[in-house]
């Protein structure tokens, strides 16, 4: 029997409320996070992080997903198979507590799902094995009505879900359960008392882009987890267990909220810039990198090791050259924002060993990297051999490594890596190797022209690994992969992969093809964040071109329930919209120097900012009939370069109300370059 009794809804959760309502940190962990957001303003209405660490559902649905009532509500379960779905309204994760009144004999079941497609009597898949996740059960044995309470064991923590299905099971007996309350203690961002205290922000005249930015930021936040709550590996035969130790510290950036809850190196190329620009939690990024260097293979000239792991414990896989190099690039990203030169010195020997390990694979004949550790992000096309993705990653590792060496006052090492990068760039751009002048794109490898990969070509633009004369053609060729709901990647046919798309949007922006980047964000991320069957609050790992969630179906083989719906490798719009559209980004550790180079596309205004140990950095621009205004506010002890969109010649510029005659116009880029001092300033730019 099914009975439902609605009560007056009370809006306790998931609305914009006073910051004072935020509660304690996870399981009484010491609170070390910021007390309030760095930037206060109307954009806070878009923040998806709960105002309290203790949250409840917002509505109750029946087994067919029909809306029944807002929550709180009295829900009655009776008989075998009686089920209701409690919708938290967005992605959450942690430990559920259910208070109930029950009689009879049987079980109360709890099943979890990120997607509406997979609610029901069993949870969506997360354990990584062949057995089902199943459900949790509370034994009910009482001849008369008795009050009961159930709190999930810590090892059964569910890191990512939106829907909680509660149901009763009985065998030739009667059972009645009245659900009194359902609450969840949020486990992510464990050391923050105020989950909404972001270090960054974004706002524009396009509300869809605003939603995309905040959903991407919230994705990253749900991926910052207590280090003792990783997914157990090897996988259990059935069920799930999330009590593996994955690193040190109090919060660590992992790949996904539901799964795998481990430090996958390849993800860090997107997730570390995202977390530093949006949430501002540098400690979680550092903890992830610490895992990589702590588990680096010991170096010896005899064995030529020094390899960084593909994924940290407890999975502990090796054998990925691309992920090895991504850790090296992410090291640069972390130091750039954090100014943590002390940490850099502590891992510098390991970093140099990692560079020796990977550069030893450069082929003397071709000058190209020969990828032998061919595991990667899941592409079905080979990335073994002289792959474009491998060589573009090595180019960026050498360039960023050269910068790191300069920051540590090792100019000779910096020069040697810079010279090697220049040689590599010539080789990979040669039509005799990876470049296909007919297609206007890079081949999959120097010997495989069966596809023109989205990943390698996007990285060629983003990392500046392509000759400048190739850039426009590459950007245009990438759009041939676009379908109605995203870019279908040739290297994993039929699949749309926001991780790879994150590199694509950054690639378009790096060469100032702004509109293409904005269009792809709206096409792919906009589709998912507006999809009523998803979380409507975070970004999915990947999906199929038909709109189903069966990403990487051949590899996952779970009909779409295994993919993660909150995966930080899909958070590329966070950094893209701040660093390129707003245009503010650091160019020296901590932002001691910076660049401000706004891009407009079809927007009429945009603003945003981030926080480093040196202080707050923000900028805003607004178009008008004759040009635009540009404001920025940065620490007074910093300085930078402004690159102002200028159309065809030097514009008229007023700086804090005073006409300026300085500035160098570049006719090839259409930009005017001008020095920018620290502090708060306002520019008026009138096109000539």
For each residue, the residues with C-beta under 8 A, 3 or more apart:
1: 78 79 82
2: 62 76 77 78 82
3: 76 78
4: 60 68 69 73 74 75 76 84
5: 73 74 75 76
6: 68 69 70 73 74
7: 69 72 73 74
8: 72
9: 69 70 71 72 73
10: 72
11: 15
12: 52 56
13: 50 51 52 55 56 58 89
14: 48 50 51 55 58 88 89 90
15: 11 51
16: 44 45 47 51
17: 21 51
18: 21 51
19: 22 36 37 51 194 196 197
20:
21: 17 18 51 52
22: 19 51 52 53 193 194 195 196
23: 52 53 54 193
24: 28 31 53 193
25: 28 29 30 31 33 53 190 191 192 193
26: 29 53 94 185 186 187 189 190 191 226
27: 154 185 187 190 226
28: 24 25
29: 25 26 190 191 226 250
30: 25 191 250
31: 24 25 191 192 193
32: 191 250 283
33: 25 189 191 192 193 194 197 281
34: 37 38 192 194 197 199 280
35: 193 194 197
36: 19 40 194 197
37: 19 34 40 44 196 197 198 199 201
38: 34 197 198 199 200 201 280 609 610 611 616
39: 43 198 200 201 609 616 618
40: 36 37 44
41: 44 201 203
42: 45 203
43: 39 46 47 201 202 203 210
44: 16 37 40 41 47 196 201
45: 16 42
46: 43 203 210 211 213 214
47: 16 43 44 196 198 214 218
48: 14 90 214 215 217 218 537
49: 189 195 196 198 218 221
50: 13 14 53 55 92 186 195 196
51: 13 14 15 16 17 18 19 21 22 195 196
52: 12 13 21 22 23 55
53: 22 23 24 25 26 50 185 186 193 195
54: 23 183 184 185 186
55: 13 14 50 52 88 92 183 184 186
56: 12 13 71 72 88 181 182 183 184
57: 60 71 86 87 88 89 164 182
58: 13 14 70 71 87 88 89
59: 67 68 69 70 71 86 87 89
60: 4 57 67 68 69 70 71 73 75 84 85 86 87
61: 64 65 66 67 68 84 85 86 87 119 163
62: 2 65 66 68 84 85
63: 83 84 85 119 120
64: 61
65: 61 62 85 116 119
66: 61 62
67: 59 60 61
68: 4 6 59 60 61 62 73 84
69: 4 6 7 9 59 60 73
70: 6 9 58 59 60 73
71: 9 56 57 58 59 60 86 182
72: 7 8 9 10 56 181
73: 4 5 6 7 9 60 68 69 70
74: 4 5 6 7 178 179 180
75: 4 5 60 84 166 178 179
76: 2 3 4 5 176 177 178 179
77: 2 82 83 84 108 166 167 168 175 176 177 178 179
78: 1 2 3 82 168 174 175 176 177
79: 1 82 168 170 174 175
80: 106 168 169 170 171 175
81: 121 167 168 169
82: 1 2 77 78 79 167 168
83: 63 77 120 121 165 166 167 168
84: 4 60 61 62 63 68 75 77 165 166 167 179
85: 60 61 62 63 65 119 163 164 165
86: 57 59 60 61 71 163 164 165 166 182
87: 57 58 59 60 61 162 163
88: 14 55 56 57 58 91 92 161 162 163 164 184
89: 13 14 57 58 59 162 537
90: 14 48 162 218 535 536 537 538
91: 88 114 160 161 162 218 219 222 257 535 537 538 565 566
92: 50 55 88 160 161 162 184 186
93: 157 158 159 160 161 186 187 188 222 257 258
94: 26 157 158 159 184 185 186 187 188
95: 151 152 154 157 184 185 187
96: 110 151 152 158 164 182 183 184
97: 149 150 151 152 181 182 183 184 185
98: 108 110 138 149 150 166 179 181 182
99: 147 148 149 179 180 181 182
100: 108 147 148 149 150 177 178 179 180
101: 145 146 147 148 177 178 180
102: 108 140 142 145 146 148 175 176 177 178
103: 140 142 143 144 145 146 175 176
104: 140 142 170 173 174 175 176
105: 140 141 142 170 173 174 175
106: 80 140 168 169 170 171 173 175
107: 137 138 139 140 168 169 170
108: 77 98 100 102 137 138 140 150 166 167 168 177
109: 121 135 136 137 138 165 166 167 168 169
110: 96 98 135 136 137 138 150 152 164 165 166
111: 119 120 121 122 123 134 135 136 164 165 167
112: 123 124 133 158 161 163 164 165
113: 116 117 118 119 120 123 124 161 162 163 165 561
114: 91 118 124 160 161 162 163 258 534 535 564 565 566
115: 118 124 162 163 533 534 535 549 560 561 565
116: 65 113 119 162 163 532 533 534
117: 113 533 549 560 561
118: 113 114 115 123 124 560 561
119: 61 63 65 85 111 113 116 163 165
120: 63 83 111 113 165
121: 81 83 109 111 135 165 167
122: 111 132 133 134 135
123: 111 112 113 118 126 132 133 134 135 158 161 240
124: 112 113 114 115 118 133 161 258 561 562
125: 132 133 556 558 561 562
126: 123 133 231 240 258 259 562
127: 131 133 231 232 235 236 238 239 240 241 259
128: 231 233 235 259 260
129: 234 235 236 237 238
130: 235
131: 127 235 236 237 238 239
132: 122 123 125 238
133: 112 122 123 124 125 126 127 238 239 240
134: 111 122 123 238 239
135: 109 110 111 121 122 123 165
136: 109 110 111 152 156
137: 107 108 109 110 169
138: 98 107 108 109 110 148 150
139: 107
140: 102 103 104 105 106 107 108 148 168 175 177
141: 105
142: 102 103 104 105 145 146
143: 103
144: 103
145: 101 102 103 142 176
146: 101 102 103 142
147: 99 100 101 180
148: 99 100 101 102 138 140
149: 97 98 99 100
150: 97 98 100 108 110 138
151: 95 96 97
152: 95 96 97 110 136 156 157 158
153: 156
154: 27 95 157 229 243
155: 241 242 243
156: 136 152 153 239 240 241 242
157: 93 94 95 152 154 187 229 242 243
158: 93 94 96 112 123 152 161 240 242 258
159: 93 94 187 188 222 225 229 242 256 257 258 259 261
160: 91 92 93 114 222 256 257 258 259 538 564 565 566
161: 88 91 92 93 112 113 114 123 124 158 164 258
162: 87 88 89 90 91 92 113 114 115 116 535 537 565
163: 61 85 86 87 88 112 113 114 115 116 119
164: 57 85 86 88 96 110 111 112 161 182
165: 83 84 85 86 109 110 111 112 113 119 120 121 135
166: 75 77 83 84 86 98 108 109 110 179 182
167: 77 81 82 83 84 108 109 111 121
168: 77 78 79 80 81 82 83 106 107 108 109 140 175 177
169: 80 81 106 107 109 137 175
170: 79 80 104 105 106 107 173 174 175
171: 80 106
172:
173: 104 105 106 170
174: 78 79 104 105 170
175: 77 78 79 80 102 103 104 105 106 140 168 169 170
176: 76 77 78 102 103 104 145
177: 76 77 78 100 101 102 108 140 168
178: 74 75 76 77 100 101 102
179: 74 75 76 77 84 98 99 100 166 182
180: 74 99 100 101 147
181: 56 72 97 98 99
182: 56 57 71 86 96 97 98 99 164 166 179
183: 54 55 56 96 97
184: 54 55 56 88 92 94 95 96 97
185: 26 27 53 54 94 95 97
186: 26 50 53 54 55 92 93 94 189 195
187: 26 27 93 94 95 157 159 190 225 226 229
188: 93 94 159 221 222 223 224 225 257
189: 26 33 49 186 192 195 221 224 251 279 281
190: 25 26 27 29 187 224 225 226 250 251
191: 25 26 29 30 31 32 33 250 251 283
192: 25 31 33 34 189 195 197 281
193: 22 23 24 25 31 33 35 53
194: 19 22 33 34 35 36 197
195: 22 49 50 51 53 186 189 192 221
196: 19 22 37 44 47 49 50 51
197: 19 33 34 35 36 37 38 192 194
198: 37 38 39 47 49 201 217 278 279 280
199: 34 37 38 278 279 280 281 610 611
200: 38 39 217 277 278 279 280 574 578 608 609 610 611
201: 37 38 39 41 43 44 198 607 608 609 618
202: 43 209 210 213 214 574 577 578 582 606 607 608
203: 41 42 43 46 210 606 607 608
204: 209 210 577 581 603 605 606 607
205: 603 604 605 606
206: 209 210 518 603
207: 210 211
208: 211 212 522 526 530
209: 202 204 206 212 213 518 521 522 573 577 603
210: 43 46 202 203 204 206 207 213 214
211: 46 207 208 214 215 526 529
212: 208 209 215 216 521 522 525 526 529 573
213: 46 202 209 210 216 217 278 573 574 577
214: 46 47 48 202 210 211 217 218
215: 48 211 212 218 219 525 529 536 537 538 539
216: 212 213 219 220 274 278 525 539 570 571 572 573 574
217: 48 198 200 213 214 220 221 274 278 279 571 574
218: 47 48 49 90 91 214 215 221 222 537 538
219: 91 215 216 222 223 257 538 539 566 567 568 570 571
220: 216 217 223 224 253 271 274 275 278 279 568 571 574
221: 49 188 189 195 217 218 224 278 279 281
222: 91 93 159 160 188 218 219 257 538 566
223: 188 219 220 253 254 255 256 257 271 566 567 568
224: 188 189 190 220 221 251 252 253 254 275 279 281 284
225: 159 187 188 190 229 230 251 252 254 257 261
226: 26 27 29 187 190 229 250 251 252
227: 230 245 246 247 248 249 250 251 252 287
228: 243 244 245
229: 154 157 159 187 225 226 242 243 244 261
230: 225 227 242 243 244 245 246 254 261 262 313 314
231: 126 127 128 240 241 242 244 259 260 261 262 314
232: 127 235 236 240 241 242 243 244 314
233: 128 244 262 314 315
234: 129
235: 127 128 129 130 131 232
236: 127 129 131 232 239 240 241
237: 129 131
238: 127 129 131 132 133 134
239: 127 131 133 134 156 236
240: 123 126 127 133 156 158 231 232 236
241: 127 155 156 231 232 236 244
242: 155 156 157 158 159 229 230 231 232 261
243: 154 155 157 228 229 230 232
244: 228 229 230 231 232 233 241 261 262 313 314
245: 227 228 230 313 314
246: 227 230 252 254 261 262 263 291 312 313 314
247: 227 252 263 287 288 290 291 294 312 313
248: 227 252 287 290
249: 227 252 283 284 286 287 290
250: 29 30 32 190 191 226 227 283
251: 189 190 191 224 225 226 227 281 283 284 287
252: 224 225 226 227 246 247 248 249 263 284 287 288 291
253: 220 223 224 263 268 271 272 275 281 284 285 287 288 568
254: 223 224 225 230 246 260 261 262 263 264 288 568
255: 223 260 261 262 263 264 267 271 564 567 568 569
256: 159 160 223 259 260 261 541 564 566 567 568
257: 91 93 159 160 188 219 222 223 225 261 538 564 566 567
258: 93 114 124 126 158 159 160 161 261 564 565 566
259: 126 127 128 159 160 231 256 562 564
260: 128 231 254 255 256 264 311 315 564
261: 159 225 229 230 231 242 244 246 254 255 256 257 258
262: 230 231 233 244 246 254 255 311 312 313 314 315
263: 246 247 252 253 254 255 268 288 291 292 311 312
264: 254 255 260 267 268 310 311 323 569
265: 268 292 308 309 310 311 320 323 324 326 327 330
266: 269 310 320 322 323 326 376 377 499 569
267: 255 264 270 271 499 567 568 569
268: 253 263 264 265 271 272 285 288 289 292 326 327 330
269: 266 272 326 329 330 333 503
270: 267 273 274 499 502 503 568 569 570 571 572 575
271: 220 223 253 255 267 268 274 275 568 569 571
272: 253 268 269 275 276 285 288 289 330 333 334
273: 270 276 277 333 337 574 575 579
274: 216 217 220 270 271 277 278 568 571 572 574 575
275: 220 224 253 271 272 278 279 280 281 282 284 285 568
276: 272 273 280 282 285 333 334 337 338 610
277: 200 273 274 280 337 574 575 578 579 610
278: 198 199 200 213 216 217 220 221 274 275 571 574 610
279: 189 198 199 200 217 220 221 224 275 284
280: 34 38 198 199 200 275 276 277 610 611
281: 33 189 192 199 221 224 251 253 275 284 285
282: 275 276 285 286 334 337 338 340
283: 32 191 249 250 251 286 287
284: 224 249 251 252 253 275 279 281 287 288
285: 253 268 272 275 276 281 282 288 289 330 334 338
286: 249 282 283 289 290 334 338 340 343
287: 227 247 248 249 251 252 253 283 284 290 291
288: 247 252 253 254 263 268 272 284 285 291 292
289: 268 272 285 286 292 293 327 330 331 334 347
290: 247 248 249 286 287 293 294
291: 246 247 252 263 287 288 294 295 309 312 313
292: 263 265 268 288 289 295 296 308 309 312 327
293: 289 290 296 308 347 350 351
294: 247 290 291
295: 291 292 308 309 312 313 316
296: 292 293 299 306 307 308 309 350 353 354
297: 305 306 307 308 318
298: 305 306
299: 296 305 306 350 353 356 357
300: 303 304 305
301: 304
302:
303: 300
304: 300 301 356 357 360
305: 297 298 299 300 353 357
306: 296 297 298 299 350 353 354 356 357
307: 296 297 318 324 354 357 373
308: 265 292 293 295 296 297 323 324 327 328 354
309: 265 291 292 295 296 312 316 317 318 323
310: 264 265 266 317 318 319 320 323 324 375
311: 260 262 263 264 265 315 316 317 323
312: 246 247 262 263 291 292 295 309 315 316
313: 230 244 245 246 247 262 291 295 316
314: 230 231 232 233 244 245 246 262
315: 233 260 262 311 312
316: 295 309 311 312 313
317: 309 310 311 320 375
318: 297 307 309 310 373
319: 310 373 374 375
320: 265 266 310 317 323 324 373 374 375 376
321: 324 325 358 361 369 371 372 373 374 390
322: 266 325 326 371 373 376 377 383 389 390 393
323: 264 265 266 308 309 310 311 320 326 327 375 376
324: 265 307 308 310 320 321 327 328 354 357 358 373
325: 321 322 328 329 358 390 393 394 396 397
326: 265 266 268 269 322 323 329 330 393
327: 265 268 289 292 308 323 324 330 331 354
328: 308 324 325 331 332 351 354 355 358 397 400 401
329: 269 325 326 332 333 393 396 397 400
330: 265 268 269 272 285 289 326 327 333 334
331: 289 327 328 334 335 344 347 351 400 404
332: 328 329 335 336 400 401 403 404
333: 269 272 273 276 329 330 336 337
334: 272 276 282 285 286 289 330 331 337 338 340
335: 331 332 338 339 340 341 343 344 404 407 589
336: 332 333 586 588 589
337: 273 276 277 282 333 334 586 590 591 610 612
338: 276 282 285 286 334 335 343 589 590 612 613
339: 335 589 590 591 592 612 613 614
340: 282 286 334 335 343 344
341: 335 344 345 407 408 589
342: 345 346
343: 286 335 338 340 346 347
344: 331 335 340 341 347 348 351 404 407 408
345: 341 342 348 408
346: 342 343
347: 289 293 331 343 344 350 351
348: 344 345 351 352 408
349: 352 353
350: 293 296 299 306 347 353 354
351: 293 328 331 344 347 348 354 355 401 404
352: 348 349 355 356 413
353: 296 299 305 306 349 350 356 357
354: 296 306 307 308 324 327 328 350 351 357 358
355: 328 351 352 358 359 397 398 401 417
356: 299 304 306 352 353 359 360
357: 299 304 305 306 307 324 353 354 360 361
358: 321 324 325 328 354 355 361 369 394 397
359: 355 356 362 394 398 420
360: 304 356 357
361: 321 357 358 369 370 371 372
362: 359 367 368 369 370 394 420 424
363: 366 367 368 369 370 386
364: 367
365:
366: 363 386 427 433 446
367: 362 363 364 423 424 426 427
368: 362 363 386 391 424 427 428 433 434 446
369: 321 358 361 362 363 386 387 390 391 394 424
370: 361 362 363 385 386
371: 321 322 361 374 383 384 385 386 387 390
372: 321 361 384
373: 307 318 319 320 321 322 324
374: 319 320 321 371 382 383 384
375: 310 317 319 320 323
376: 266 320 322 323 379 383 389
377: 266 322 455 497 499 500 569
378: 492 497 552 555
379: 376 383 453 455 489 491 492
380: 491 492 493 554
381: 444 448 450 451 453 490 491 492
382: 374 385 387 444 445 448
383: 322 371 374 376 379 387 389 390 444 445 491
384: 371 372 374 387 445
385: 370 371 382 445 446 447 448
386: 363 366 368 369 370 371 390 391 433 434 445 446 447
387: 369 371 382 383 384 390 391 444 445 456
388: 391 392 428 434 442 443 444 445 453 456 457 459 460
389: 322 376 383 392 393 453 455 456 459
390: 321 322 325 369 371 383 386 387 393 394
391: 368 369 386 387 388 394 395 424 427 428 434 456 465
392: 388 389 395 396 428 456 459 460 463 465
393: 322 325 326 329 389 390 396 397 459 463
394: 325 358 359 362 369 390 391 397 398 424
395: 391 392 398 399 421 424 425 428 463 465
396: 325 329 392 393 399 400 459 463 465
397: 325 328 329 355 358 393 394 400 401
398: 355 359 394 395 401 402 417 418 420 421 424
399: 395 396 402 403 417 418 421 463 464
400: 328 329 331 332 396 397 403 404
401: 328 332 351 355 397 398 404 405 417
402: 398 399 405 406 413 414 415 417 418 421
403: 332 399 400 406 407 414
404: 331 332 335 344 351 400 401 407 408
405: 401 402 408 410 411 413 414 417
406: 402 403 409 410 411 414
407: 335 341 344 403 404 589
408: 341 344 345 348 404 405
409: 406
410: 405 406 413 414
411: 405 406 414 415
412: 415 416
413: 352 402 405 410 416 417
414: 402 403 405 406 410 411 417 418
415: 402 411 412 418 419
416: 412 413 419 420
417: 355 398 399 401 402 405 413 414 420 421
418: 398 399 402 414 415 421 422
419: 415 416 422 423
420: 359 362 398 416 417 423 424
421: 395 398 399 402 417 418 424 425
422: 418 419 425 426
423: 367 419 420 426 427
424: 362 367 368 369 391 394 395 398 420 421 427 428
425: 395 421 422 428 429 465 467
426: 367 422 423 429 430
427: 366 367 368 391 423 424 430 433
428: 368 388 391 392 395 424 425 433 434 435 442 465
429: 425 426 433 434 435 465 466 467 470
430: 426 427 433 434 435
431: 435 436 437
432:
433: 366 368 386 427 428 429 430 446
434: 368 386 388 391 428 429 430 442 443 445 446 456
435: 428 429 430 431 442 443 470
436: 431 439 440 441 442 443 449 452
437: 431 440
438:
439: 436 443 449 452 477
440: 436 437 470 473 474 476 477
441: 436 452 457 473 474 477 478
442: 388 428 434 435 436 452 453 456 457 460 466 474
443: 388 434 435 436 439 446 448 449 451 452
444: 381 382 383 387 388 448 449 450 451 452 453 456 491
445: 382 383 384 385 386 387 388 434 448
446: 366 368 385 386 433 434 443
447: 385 386
448: 381 382 385 443 444 445 451
449: 436 439 443 444 452
450: 381 444
451: 381 443 444 448 490 491
452: 436 439 441 442 443 444 449 457 477 490
453: 379 381 388 389 442 444 456 457 489 490 491
454: 457 458 478 481 487 489 490 491 497 500 501 503 504
455: 377 379 389 458 459 489 491 500 503
456: 387 388 389 391 392 434 442 444 453 459 460
457: 388 441 442 452 453 454 460 461 474 477 478 507
458: 454 455 461 462 478 500 503 504 506 507
459: 388 389 392 393 396 455 456 462 463 465 503 507
460: 388 392 442 456 457 463 465 466 470 474 507
461: 457 458 464 466 471 474 475 506 507 508 510 511
462: 458 459 503 506 507 510
463: 392 393 395 396 399 459 460
464: 399 461 510
465: 391 392 395 396 425 428 429 459 460
466: 429 442 460 461 470 471 474
467: 425 429 470 471
468: 471
469:
470: 429 435 440 460 466 467 473 474
471: 461 466 467 468 474 475 511
472: 475 476 511 513
473: 440 441 470 476 477
474: 440 441 442 457 460 461 466 470 471 477 478 507
475: 461 471 472 478 479 507 508 511 513 516
476: 440 472 473 479 480
477: 439 440 441 452 457 473 474 480
478: 441 454 457 458 474 475 481 487 504 507 508 516
479: 475 476 482 516
480: 476 477
481: 454 478 487 488 489 490
482: 479 486 487 488 520 523
483: 486 487 488 496 545
484: 523
485: 496 523 524 527 543 545 547
486: 482 483 496 498 501 520 523 524 527 543 545
487: 454 478 481 482 483 496 500 501 504 520 523 524
488: 481 482 483 493 494 495 496 545
489: 379 453 454 455 481 492 493 495 496 497 500
490: 381 451 452 453 454 481 493
491: 379 380 381 383 444 451 453 454 455 500
492: 378 379 380 381 489 495 497 552
493: 380 488 489 490
494: 488 544 545
495: 488 489 492 542 543 544 545 551 552
496: 483 485 486 487 488 489 501 524 542 543 544 545
497: 377 378 454 489 492 500 501 542 551
498: 486 501 502 524 525 528 539 540 541 542 567 569 570 572
499: 266 267 270 377 502 503 541 542 567 569 570 572
500: 377 454 455 458 487 489 491 497 503 504
501: 454 486 487 496 497 498 504 505 520 524 570 572
502: 270 498 499 505 506 569 570 571 572 573 576
503: 269 270 454 455 458 459 462 499 500 506 507 572
504: 454 458 478 487 500 501 507 508 517 520
505: 501 502 508 509 517 520 521 572 573 576
506: 458 461 462 502 503 509 510 517 572 575 576 580
507: 457 458 459 460 461 462 474 475 478 503 504 510 511
508: 461 475 478 504 505 511 513 514 516 517 520
509: 505 506 512 513 514 517 576 579 580 581 599
510: 461 462 464 506 507 580
511: 461 471 472 475 507 508
512: 509 599 669
513: 472 475 508 509 516 517
514: 508 509 517 518 580 581 599 600 601
515: 518 519 601 602
516: 475 478 479 508 513 519 520
517: 504 505 506 508 509 513 514 520 521 576 580 601
518: 206 209 514 515 521 522 581 601 602 603
519: 515 516 522 523
520: 482 486 487 501 504 505 508 516 517 523 524
521: 209 212 505 517 518 524 525 526 573 576
522: 208 209 212 518 519 525 526
523: 482 484 485 486 487 519 520 526 527
524: 485 486 487 496 498 501 520 521 527 528
525: 212 215 216 498 521 522 528 529 539 570 573
526: 208 211 212 521 522 523 529 530
527: 485 486 523 524 530 531 547
528: 498 524 525 531 534 539 540 543
529: 211 212 215 525 526 534 536 537 539
530: 208 526 527 536
531: 527 528 534 536
532: 116 536
533: 115 116 117 549
534: 114 115 116 528 529 531 540 549 565
535: 90 91 114 115 162 538 540 565 566
536: 90 215 529 530 531 532
537: 48 89 90 91 162 215 218 529
538: 90 91 160 215 218 219 222 257 535 565 566
539: 215 216 219 498 525 528 529 565 566 567 570 571
540: 498 528 534 535 543 549 551 563 564 565 566 567 570
541: 256 498 499 551 563 564 565 567 569 570
542: 495 496 497 498 499 551 552 563 570
543: 485 486 495 496 528 540 547 548 549 550 551 563
544: 494 495 496 547 548 549 550 551 553 560
545: 483 485 486 488 494 495 496
546:
547: 485 527 543 544
548: 543 544 560
549: 115 117 533 534 540 543 544 560 561 563 565
550: 543 544 553 556 559 560 563
551: 495 497 540 541 542 543 544 556 560 563
552: 378 492 495 542 555 556 563
553: 544 550 556 557 559 560
554: 380 557
555: 378 552
556: 125 550 551 552 553 562 563
557: 553 554
558: 125 561 562
559: 550 553
560: 115 117 118 544 548 549 550 551 553 563
561: 113 115 117 118 124 125 549 558
562: 124 125 126 259 556 558
563: 540 541 542 543 549 550 551 552 556 560
564: 114 160 255 256 257 258 259 260 540 541 567
565: 91 114 115 160 162 258 534 535 538 539 540 541 549
566: 91 114 160 219 222 223 256 257 258 535 538 539 540
567: 219 223 255 256 257 267 498 499 539 540 541 564 570
568: 219 220 223 253 254 255 256 267 270 271 274 275 571
569: 255 264 266 267 270 271 377 498 499 502 541
570: 216 219 270 498 499 501 502 525 539 540 541 542 567
571: 216 217 219 220 270 271 274 278 502 539 568 574 575
572: 216 270 274 498 499 501 502 503 505 506 575 576
573: 209 212 213 216 502 505 521 525 576 577
574: 200 202 213 216 217 220 273 274 277 278 571 577 578
575: 270 273 274 277 506 571 572 578 579
576: 502 505 506 509 517 521 572 573 579 580 581
577: 202 204 209 213 573 574 580 581 582 606 608
578: 200 202 277 574 575 581 582 584 585 608 609 610
579: 273 277 509 575 576 582 583 584 585
580: 506 509 510 514 517 576 577 583 585 597 599
581: 204 509 514 518 576 577 578 598 599 601 603 606 608
582: 202 577 578 579 598 606 607 608 609 619 620 621
583: 579 580 595 596 597 598 599 619 621 643
584: 578 579 594 595 596 608 609 610 617 618 619 632
585: 578 579 580 594 595
586: 336 337 589 590 591 592 593 594 612 617
587: 593 594 595 640 641
588: 336 591 592 593 594
589: 335 336 338 339 341 407 586 592
590: 337 338 339 586 612 613 614
591: 337 339 586 588 594 612 614 615 617 634 635 638
592: 339 586 588 589 614 637 638
593: 586 587 588 638 639 640 641
594: 584 585 586 587 588 591 617 634 638 639 640 641 676
595: 583 584 585 587 640 641 642 643
596: 583 584 619 630 632 640 641 642 643 676
597: 580 583 642 643 671
598: 581 582 583 606 619 621 630 644 645
599: 509 512 514 580 581 583 645
600: 514 603 621 623 628 645
601: 514 515 517 518 581
602: 515 518
603: 204 205 206 209 518 581 600 606 623
604: 205 622 623
605: 204 205 620 621 622 623
606: 202 203 204 205 577 581 582 598 603 620 621
607: 201 202 203 204 582 618 619 620 621
608: 200 201 202 203 577 578 581 582 584 618 619 620
609: 38 39 200 201 578 582 584 616 617 618 619 633
610: 38 199 200 276 277 278 280 337 578 584 616 617 618
611: 38 199 200 280 615 616 617
612: 337 338 339 586 590 591 615 617
613: 338 339 590
614: 339 590 591 592 635 637 638
615: 591 611 612 634 635 638
616: 38 39 609 610 611 633 634 635
617: 584 586 591 594 609 610 611 612 632 633 634 635
618: 39 201 584 607 608 609 610 632 633 634
619: 582 583 584 596 598 607 608 609 630 631 632 633
620: 582 605 606 607 608 630 631 632
621: 582 583 598 600 605 606 607 628 629 630 631
622: 604 605 628 629
623: 600 603 604 605 627 628
624: 627 628 629
625:
626: 686 687
627: 623 624 651 652 684 685 686 687
628: 600 621 622 623 624 645 685
629: 621 622 624 682 683 684 685
630: 596 598 619 620 621 642 644 682 683 685
631: 619 620 621 680 681 682 683
632: 584 596 617 618 619 620 676 680 681
633: 609 616 617 618 619 679 680 681
634: 591 594 615 616 617 618 638 640 678 679 680
635: 591 614 615 616 617 638 678
636: 678 679
637: 592 614 678
638: 591 592 593 594 614 615 634 635 678
639: 593 594 675 676 677 678
640: 587 593 594 595 596 634 675 676
641: 587 593 594 595 596 673 674 675 676
642: 595 596 597 630 673 674 675 676 683
643: 583 595 596 597 669 671 672 673
644: 598 630 651 653 663 671 672 673 674 683 685
645: 598 599 600 628 670 671 685
646: 649 650 651 665 670 671 672 685 687
647: 651 670 687 688
648: 667 670 688
649: 646 665 667 688
650: 646 663 665 672 688
651: 627 644 646 647 672 685 686 687 688
652: 627 659 685 686 688
653: 644 659 660 663 672 674 683 684 685 686
654: 657 658 659 660 683 684
655: 658 659 660 681 682 683
656: 681 682 683
657: 654 682
658: 654 655
659: 652 653 654 655
660: 653 654 655 663 674
661:
662: 674 675
663: 644 650 653 660 672 673 674
664: 672 673 674
665: 646 649 650 671 672
666: 669 670 671 672 673
667: 648 649 670
668:
669: 512 643 666
670: 645 646 647 648 666 667
671: 597 643 644 645 646 665 666
672: 643 644 646 650 651 653 663 664 665 666
673: 641 642 643 644 663 664 666
674: 641 642 644 653 660 662 663 664
675: 639 640 641 642 662
676: 594 596 632 639 640 641 642 681
677: 639 681
678: 634 635 636 637 638 639
679: 633 634 636
680: 631 632 633 634
681: 631 632 633 655 656 676 677
682: 629 630 631 655 656 657
683: 629 630 631 642 644 653 654 655 656
684: 627 629 653 654
685: 627 628 629 630 644 645 646 651 652 653
686: 626 627 651 652 653
687: 626 627 646 647 651
688: 647 648 649 650 651 652
